């Protein structure tokens, strides 16, 4: 296994002043899954649930108790009933003498006790099944958390990619506006144009700077969101531009089927399974429990066997009082059945039925949502691919129009409004191109999220 120190060293080297190399989407996903706190927490929950399974399996073991006690006290007895309410009764035994005396000696009790509920109509076995279903639920929760987190990272990555591409386009727009401003200022200075042209050109430069600053602000938000999802310190991330010049090879059809291995649906299904196992366990509470038990004990006493006729026949010696001289054993089989538990279990069963039905309805809702999302992704993908084909044509035409108007403006054959309009058109075309191409990848990501198959997206990178 790779040492835990290696990723930290890598981060220190690469993130000290930002990424020294472009960050690929696969690298972002891997780092996010490895570092994100919520995923780490759910890994711990899954591990804890596995330990609970082992614990429930050991619940079937018999109870084996070792006990020893050494006492010092009197043994006055009395005829009459006694109930050790709350465990406060004293188990002193002796003759019911005509009057109280304070003869005291040491005594001891040593015992081994075994109690085993060997048959409970499958109740123990069902508890194990419940704990396994619970462990599976935690494991599926971990997998769906990983899946959703990968989708979130990919979405944030594409948003940051789009933002960085828009920044380049807005910088180009600012550069064009500055060139236009200088040209207008020179022509105004030479008296070839009215002064208002220079003023309006300066306003266009300011507008371009504001638009660029707005994009930079958005990029910072998107950058910080991605670093948070990756579980790393805030750094400026340089996105790999491979996706800008590449398009998915796989064209999505109209299929809206959902993969049965969809991690989110699998999680909802595990909740249903856990509910069904709980229902079976509650039903088994109707039945009694059969037990085996056995006890071996040995006792010691400082009171001699003739103490009944001679109340002076005892010793204060400690060793004589705790040295065992009598042994007893017993073993047997028993059955216990709390009849009132039937009525209580019946309500637990009926309540769990409603819970199981509710979980079934939630599963159906999620399945319907994924089908709708898959259908929407099909349309989005087709439209995005068509728009992606048109975007370069739009940019080319807008660039030609801008060049033509600038040439005419230099020769005094057109006015400022016409040039500004073509500048807007070119900027909008470049912006559309950047957004539309990223939308192709986002549509494919949406399809992968809906079907539960992230490889549909990853394999196209």
C-alpha positions as CSV (number, residue, x, y, z in Angstrom):
1,X,0.0,0.0,0.0
2,X,1.1,3.6,-0.6
3,X,2.1,5.4,2.6
4,X,-0.3,8.0,3.9
5,X,2.6,10.4,3.9
6,X,3.0,10.3,0.2
7,X,-0.3,12.2,-0.7
8,X,0.6,14.8,1.8
9,X,4.1,15.3,0.4
10,X,2.6,15.5,-3.1
11,X,0.2,18.2,-2.0
12,X,2.9,20.2,-0.4
13,X,5.0,20.1,-3.5
14,X,2.2,20.8,-6.0
15,X,0.0,23.1,-4.0
16,X,2.5,25.4,-2.4
17,X,1.7,28.2,-4.9
18,X,-1.0,26.6,-6.9
19,X,-0.8,23.6,-9.3
20,X,2.5,23.5,-11.0
21,X,0.9,21.2,-13.6
22,X,-2.6,21.1,-15.0
23,X,-5.1,19.2,-12.9
24,X,-6.9,16.4,-14.8
25,X,-10.4,15.5,-14.0
26,X,-9.5,12.0,-13.0
27,X,-6.9,13.3,-10.6
28,X,-9.4,15.7,-9.1
29,X,-11.9,12.8,-8.5
30,X,-9.3,10.5,-7.0
31,X,-8.1,13.2,-4.6
32,X,-11.6,14.1,-3.6
33,X,-12.6,10.5,-2.9
34,X,-9.4,10.0,-0.9
35,X,-9.5,13.2,1.2
36,X,-13.2,14.3,1.6
37,X,-14.2,14.2,5.3
38,X,-17.8,12.9,4.7
39,X,-16.5,9.9,2.8
40,X,-14.0,9.2,5.6
41,X,-16.7,9.4,8.2
42,X,-18.9,6.9,6.3
43,X,-16.0,4.6,5.9
44,X,-15.8,4.5,9.7
45,X,-19.5,3.9,10.0
46,X,-19.3,1.0,7.6
47,X,-16.4,-0.5,9.6
48,X,-18.3,-0.1,12.8
49,X,-21.3,-1.9,11.3
50,X,-19.1,-4.8,10.4
51,X,-18.0,-5.0,14.0
52,X,-21.6,-5.0,15.0
53,X,-22.2,-8.1,12.8
54,X,-19.5,-9.9,14.7
55,X,-20.9,-8.8,18.0
56,X,-24.4,-10.1,17.1
57,X,-22.9,-13.4,16.1
58,X,-21.3,-13.7,19.5
59,X,-24.6,-13.0,21.2
60,X,-25.5,-16.7,20.4
61,X,-22.7,-17.8,22.8
62,X,-23.8,-19.1,26.2
63,X,-23.3,-17.0,29.3
64,X,-20.5,-18.3,31.4
65,X,-20.1,-16.6,34.8
66,X,-17.4,-17.1,37.4
67,X,-18.1,-15.7,40.9
68,X,-16.6,-15.7,44.3
69,X,-17.4,-13.9,47.5
70,X,-16.0,-14.0,51.0
71,X,-18.0,-12.6,53.9
72,X,-18.0,-12.0,57.6
73,X,-21.2,-11.9,59.6
74,X,-23.9,-13.5,61.7
75,X,-26.2,-16.4,60.7
76,X,-29.4,-15.7,62.7
77,X,-32.4,-17.2,61.1
78,X,-36.2,-16.6,61.5
79,X,-39.3,-18.4,60.3
80,X,-41.3,-16.3,58.0
81,X,-41.6,-15.1,54.4
82,X,-39.0,-12.8,52.8
83,X,-38.8,-11.1,49.4
84,X,-35.5,-9.7,48.4
85,X,-37.1,-6.6,46.7
86,X,-34.7,-4.7,44.6
87,X,-31.9,-7.2,45.4
88,X,-31.6,-5.9,48.9
89,X,-32.3,-9.1,50.8
90,X,-29.5,-10.7,52.9
91,X,-28.9,-14.4,52.3
92,X,-27.9,-15.3,55.8
93,X,-28.9,-18.8,56.8
94,X,-29.0,-20.5,60.2
95,X,-31.2,-21.8,62.9
96,X,-34.2,-19.8,64.0
97,X,-32.9,-19.5,67.6
98,X,-35.2,-18.2,70.4
99,X,-33.2,-15.1,70.8
100,X,-30.7,-12.8,68.9
101,X,-27.0,-13.5,69.2
102,X,-24.0,-11.9,67.7
103,X,-21.9,-14.9,66.9
104,X,-20.0,-14.2,63.7
105,X,-17.6,-16.0,61.4
106,X,-16.2,-16.0,58.0
107,X,-17.9,-17.7,55.0
108,X,-17.4,-17.9,51.3
109,X,-19.2,-19.0,48.1
110,X,-17.5,-19.9,44.8
111,X,-19.6,-20.8,41.7
112,X,-19.6,-21.3,38.0
113,X,-22.8,-20.5,36.2
114,X,-23.8,-21.3,32.6
115,X,-26.9,-20.1,30.9
116,X,-27.6,-20.6,27.2
117,X,-30.7,-19.7,25.2
118,X,-30.2,-22.5,22.8
119,X,-33.5,-22.2,20.9
120,X,-35.6,-19.1,20.4
121,X,-37.3,-19.9,17.1
122,X,-34.6,-18.2,15.0
123,X,-34.5,-15.0,17.0
124,X,-30.7,-14.9,17.4
125,X,-30.2,-15.9,13.8
126,X,-32.5,-13.1,12.7
127,X,-30.7,-10.6,14.8
128,X,-27.5,-11.6,12.9
129,X,-29.4,-11.1,9.6
130,X,-30.6,-7.7,10.7
131,X,-27.0,-6.6,11.6
132,X,-25.8,-7.9,8.3
133,X,-28.5,-5.9,6.5
134,X,-27.5,-2.9,8.5
135,X,-23.9,-3.3,7.6
136,X,-24.9,-3.7,3.9
137,X,-26.9,-0.5,4.3
138,X,-23.9,1.4,5.6
139,X,-21.7,0.0,2.9
140,X,-24.2,1.0,0.2
141,X,-24.4,4.5,1.8
142,X,-20.7,4.8,1.5
143,X,-20.7,3.7,-2.2
144,X,-23.5,6.2,-3.1
145,X,-21.7,8.9,-1.2
146,X,-18.6,8.2,-3.3
147,X,-20.6,8.2,-6.5
148,X,-22.4,11.4,-5.7
149,X,-19.2,13.0,-4.7
150,X,-17.5,12.1,-7.9
151,X,-20.4,13.7,-9.8
152,X,-20.1,16.8,-7.7
153,X,-16.3,17.0,-8.4
154,X,-16.8,16.5,-12.1
155,X,-19.5,19.2,-12.2
156,X,-17.4,21.7,-10.3
157,X,-14.4,20.8,-12.5
158,X,-16.4,21.5,-15.7
159,X,-17.8,24.8,-14.2
160,X,-14.2,25.9,-13.4
161,X,-13.1,24.9,-16.9
162,X,-15.9,26.9,-18.4
163,X,-15.0,29.9,-16.2
164,X,-11.4,29.8,-17.1
165,X,-12.3,29.6,-20.8
166,X,-14.6,32.6,-20.4
167,X,-11.8,34.5,-18.7
168,X,-9.7,34.0,-21.8
169,X,-12.5,35.2,-24.0
170,X,-13.2,38.3,-21.9
171,X,-9.5,39.1,-21.8
172,X,-9.5,39.0,-25.6
173,X,-12.5,41.2,-25.6
174,X,-10.8,43.7,-23.3
175,X,-7.7,43.7,-25.6
176,X,-9.9,44.4,-28.6
177,X,-11.6,47.2,-26.8
178,X,-8.2,48.8,-25.8
179,X,-7.1,48.6,-29.4
180,X,-10.3,50.2,-30.5
181,X,-10.0,52.9,-27.8
182,X,-6.4,53.8,-29.0
183,X,-7.6,54.0,-32.6
184,X,-10.5,56.2,-31.7
185,X,-8.3,58.5,-29.5
186,X,-5.8,58.9,-32.3
187,X,-8.4,59.8,-34.9
188,X,-10.1,62.2,-32.5
189,X,-6.7,63.8,-31.8
190,X,-6.2,64.3,-35.5
191,X,-9.7,65.8,-35.9
192,X,-11.0,63.0,-38.0
193,X,-13.7,62.0,-35.5
194,X,-15.7,63.8,-32.9
195,X,-14.6,63.6,-29.3
196,X,-17.6,61.6,-28.3
197,X,-16.1,58.6,-30.1
198,X,-13.1,58.5,-27.8
199,X,-15.4,58.8,-24.7
200,X,-17.6,56.0,-25.9
201,X,-14.5,53.8,-26.7
202,X,-13.2,54.4,-23.1
203,X,-16.6,53.4,-21.8
204,X,-16.4,50.2,-23.8
205,X,-13.0,49.5,-22.2
206,X,-14.4,50.0,-18.8
207,X,-17.3,47.7,-19.6
208,X,-14.9,45.0,-20.8
209,X,-12.8,45.3,-17.6
210,X,-16.0,45.0,-15.4
211,X,-17.1,41.9,-17.3
212,X,-13.6,40.4,-16.9
213,X,-13.6,41.1,-13.2
214,X,-17.0,39.5,-12.8
215,X,-15.7,36.3,-14.5
216,X,-12.7,36.3,-12.2
217,X,-14.9,36.6,-9.2
218,X,-17.0,33.6,-10.4
219,X,-13.8,31.6,-11.1
220,X,-12.6,32.2,-7.6
221,X,-15.9,30.8,-6.2
222,X,-15.8,27.8,-8.5
223,X,-12.1,27.2,-7.7
224,X,-12.8,27.2,-3.9
225,X,-15.8,24.9,-4.3
226,X,-13.6,22.4,-6.2
227,X,-10.8,22.5,-3.7
228,X,-13.3,22.0,-0.9
229,X,-14.8,19.0,-2.7
230,X,-11.2,17.7,-3.1
231,X,-10.6,18.1,0.6
232,X,-7.4,20.2,0.1
233,X,-6.4,23.7,1.2
234,X,-7.5,26.6,-0.9
235,X,-5.2,27.0,-3.9
236,X,-5.5,28.3,-7.4
237,X,-6.2,25.3,-9.7
238,X,-5.1,25.2,-13.3
239,X,-7.5,23.1,-15.2
240,X,-6.3,20.7,-17.9
241,X,-7.5,22.0,-21.3
242,X,-7.8,18.6,-23.0
243,X,-11.6,18.7,-22.8
244,X,-11.7,22.0,-24.6
245,X,-10.3,20.5,-27.8
246,X,-12.0,17.1,-27.4
247,X,-15.6,16.0,-27.6
248,X,-17.2,12.8,-26.4
249,X,-17.1,10.0,-28.9
250,X,-20.2,8.3,-27.5
251,X,-23.5,9.7,-28.8
252,X,-26.3,9.2,-26.3
253,X,-29.4,7.6,-27.7
254,X,-33.0,7.9,-26.4
255,X,-32.6,5.0,-23.9
256,X,-33.9,6.0,-20.4
257,X,-33.2,2.7,-18.7
258,X,-31.5,2.9,-15.3
259,X,-28.6,0.7,-14.4
260,X,-29.6,-1.8,-11.7
261,X,-26.1,-1.1,-10.1
262,X,-26.9,2.6,-9.7
263,X,-25.3,3.3,-6.3
264,X,-28.0,5.6,-5.1
265,X,-30.8,3.2,-6.0
266,X,-28.7,0.4,-4.4
267,X,-28.6,2.4,-1.2
268,X,-32.4,2.9,-1.2
269,X,-32.8,-0.8,-1.9
270,X,-30.5,-1.7,1.1
271,X,-32.8,0.4,3.3
272,X,-35.8,-1.6,2.1
273,X,-33.9,-4.9,2.8
274,X,-33.0,-3.7,6.3
275,X,-36.6,-2.9,7.0
276,X,-37.7,-6.3,5.8
277,X,-35.2,-8.0,8.1
278,X,-36.4,-5.9,11.0
279,X,-40.0,-7.0,10.3
280,X,-39.0,-10.6,10.4
281,X,-37.2,-10.1,13.7
282,X,-40.2,-8.4,15.3
283,X,-42.4,-11.3,14.2
284,X,-40.2,-13.8,16.0
285,X,-40.8,-12.0,19.3
286,X,-44.1,-13.8,19.5
287,X,-42.4,-17.0,20.4
288,X,-40.8,-18.4,23.7
289,X,-37.2,-19.0,24.5
290,X,-35.7,-22.4,25.5
291,X,-32.7,-22.3,27.8
292,X,-30.1,-24.7,29.2
293,X,-28.5,-23.8,32.5
294,X,-26.1,-25.3,34.9
295,X,-24.5,-24.3,38.2
296,X,-21.6,-25.7,40.2
297,X,-20.9,-24.1,43.5
298,X,-18.8,-24.7,46.6
299,X,-19.3,-23.1,50.0
300,X,-17.2,-22.5,53.1
301,X,-18.3,-21.5,56.6
302,X,-16.7,-20.8,60.0
303,X,-19.8,-22.3,61.7
304,X,-19.4,-26.0,62.4
305,X,-21.9,-28.7,61.7
306,X,-23.0,-29.0,65.4
307,X,-23.7,-25.3,65.7
308,X,-27.4,-26.1,66.0
309,X,-26.9,-27.7,69.4
310,X,-23.8,-25.7,70.5
311,X,-23.8,-22.1,69.7
312,X,-20.1,-21.9,70.7
313,X,-19.1,-24.2,67.8
314,X,-17.7,-21.7,65.4
315,X,-14.4,-20.0,64.7
316,X,-13.2,-16.5,63.9
317,X,-10.3,-17.9,61.9
318,X,-10.3,-16.4,58.4
319,X,-8.8,-19.4,56.6
320,X,-11.1,-21.9,58.3
321,X,-14.0,-19.7,57.3
322,X,-13.2,-19.4,53.6
323,X,-11.9,-23.0,53.0
324,X,-14.7,-24.7,51.0
325,X,-16.1,-27.9,52.4
326,X,-19.5,-28.4,50.6
327,X,-20.2,-28.6,46.9
328,X,-23.4,-28.6,44.9
329,X,-24.3,-28.7,41.3
330,X,-27.4,-28.6,39.2
331,X,-28.3,-28.4,35.6
332,X,-31.6,-28.3,33.7
333,X,-33.6,-26.9,30.8
334,X,-36.2,-24.2,31.0
335,X,-38.6,-22.3,28.8
336,X,-39.7,-18.7,29.3
337,X,-42.6,-17.0,27.4
338,X,-43.8,-13.6,28.2
339,X,-47.3,-13.7,26.9
340,X,-47.9,-10.0,27.1
341,X,-45.0,-9.5,24.6
342,X,-47.2,-10.9,21.9
343,X,-49.5,-7.8,22.1
344,X,-46.5,-5.5,22.2
345,X,-44.7,-7.3,19.3
346,X,-47.9,-7.0,17.2
347,X,-47.7,-3.2,17.2
348,X,-44.0,-3.3,16.5
349,X,-44.8,-5.5,13.5
350,X,-47.6,-3.2,12.2
351,X,-45.4,-0.1,12.6
352,X,-42.5,-1.7,10.8
353,X,-44.9,-2.7,7.9
354,X,-45.7,1.0,7.4
355,X,-42.0,1.9,7.6
356,X,-41.2,-0.8,4.9
357,X,-44.0,0.5,2.7
358,X,-42.6,4.1,3.1
359,X,-39.1,2.9,2.1
360,X,-40.6,1.2,-1.0
361,X,-42.3,4.5,-2.0
362,X,-39.1,6.4,-1.6
363,X,-37.3,3.9,-3.8
364,X,-40.0,4.3,-6.5
365,X,-39.7,8.1,-6.4
366,X,-36.0,8.0,-6.8
367,X,-36.3,5.6,-9.7
368,X,-38.8,7.9,-11.4
369,X,-36.5,10.9,-10.9
370,X,-33.6,9.2,-12.4
371,X,-35.6,8.1,-15.5
372,X,-36.8,11.7,-15.9
373,X,-33.2,12.9,-15.5
374,X,-32.0,10.4,-18.0
375,X,-34.6,11.5,-20.6
376,X,-33.6,15.2,-20.1
377,X,-29.9,14.3,-20.5
378,X,-30.6,12.6,-23.8
379,X,-32.2,15.8,-25.1
380,X,-29.6,18.1,-23.6
381,X,-26.8,16.0,-25.1
382,X,-28.3,16.1,-28.6
383,X,-28.9,19.8,-28.5
384,X,-25.5,20.5,-27.0
385,X,-23.8,18.6,-29.8
386,X,-25.7,20.5,-32.4
387,X,-24.9,23.8,-30.8
388,X,-21.3,22.8,-30.5
389,X,-21.1,22.4,-34.3
390,X,-22.7,25.8,-34.8
391,X,-20.5,27.7,-32.3
392,X,-17.3,27.8,-34.4
393,X,-19.3,29.1,-37.4
394,X,-20.8,31.8,-35.3
395,X,-17.4,32.9,-34.0
396,X,-15.9,32.8,-37.5
397,X,-18.7,35.0,-38.9
398,X,-18.6,37.4,-36.0
399,X,-14.8,37.7,-36.3
400,X,-15.1,38.5,-40.0
401,X,-17.8,41.1,-39.3
402,X,-15.7,42.7,-36.6
403,X,-12.6,42.9,-38.9
404,X,-14.7,44.3,-41.7
405,X,-16.2,47.0,-39.5
406,X,-12.9,47.9,-37.9
407,X,-11.4,48.3,-41.4
408,X,-14.2,50.5,-42.5
409,X,-14.0,52.5,-39.3
410,X,-10.2,53.1,-39.8
411,X,-11.1,54.5,-43.2
412,X,-13.9,56.6,-41.9
413,X,-16.6,54.6,-43.8
414,X,-18.6,53.6,-40.7
415,X,-19.5,54.9,-37.3
416,X,-18.7,53.9,-33.7
417,X,-22.1,52.2,-33.2
418,X,-21.6,49.7,-35.9
419,X,-18.1,48.8,-34.7
420,X,-19.4,48.4,-31.1
421,X,-22.2,46.2,-32.2
422,X,-19.8,43.8,-34.0
423,X,-17.6,43.9,-30.9
424,X,-20.6,42.7,-28.8
425,X,-21.5,40.1,-31.3
426,X,-17.9,38.7,-31.4
427,X,-17.7,38.6,-27.6
428,X,-21.1,36.9,-27.4
429,X,-20.1,34.3,-30.0
430,X,-16.8,33.5,-28.1
431,X,-18.8,33.2,-24.9
432,X,-21.3,30.9,-26.5
433,X,-18.6,28.7,-27.9
434,X,-16.9,28.2,-24.5
435,X,-20.2,27.5,-22.7
436,X,-21.7,25.3,-25.4
437,X,-18.7,23.0,-25.6
438,X,-18.6,22.5,-21.8
439,X,-22.3,21.8,-21.9
440,X,-21.6,18.8,-24.1
441,X,-19.6,17.3,-21.3
442,X,-22.0,18.4,-18.6
443,X,-24.9,16.7,-20.5
444,X,-22.9,13.5,-20.6
445,X,-22.2,13.8,-16.9
446,X,-25.9,14.3,-16.3
447,X,-26.6,11.1,-18.2
448,X,-23.9,9.2,-16.2
449,X,-25.4,10.5,-12.9
450,X,-28.9,9.4,-14.0
451,X,-28.0,5.9,-15.1
452,X,-25.6,5.4,-12.2
453,X,-22.8,4.5,-14.6
454,X,-20.0,7.0,-14.1
455,X,-17.8,5.0,-16.6
456,X,-20.0,6.4,-19.3
457,X,-18.4,9.7,-18.6
458,X,-14.9,8.7,-17.4
459,X,-14.2,6.5,-20.4
460,X,-14.6,9.5,-22.7
461,X,-11.9,11.6,-21.0
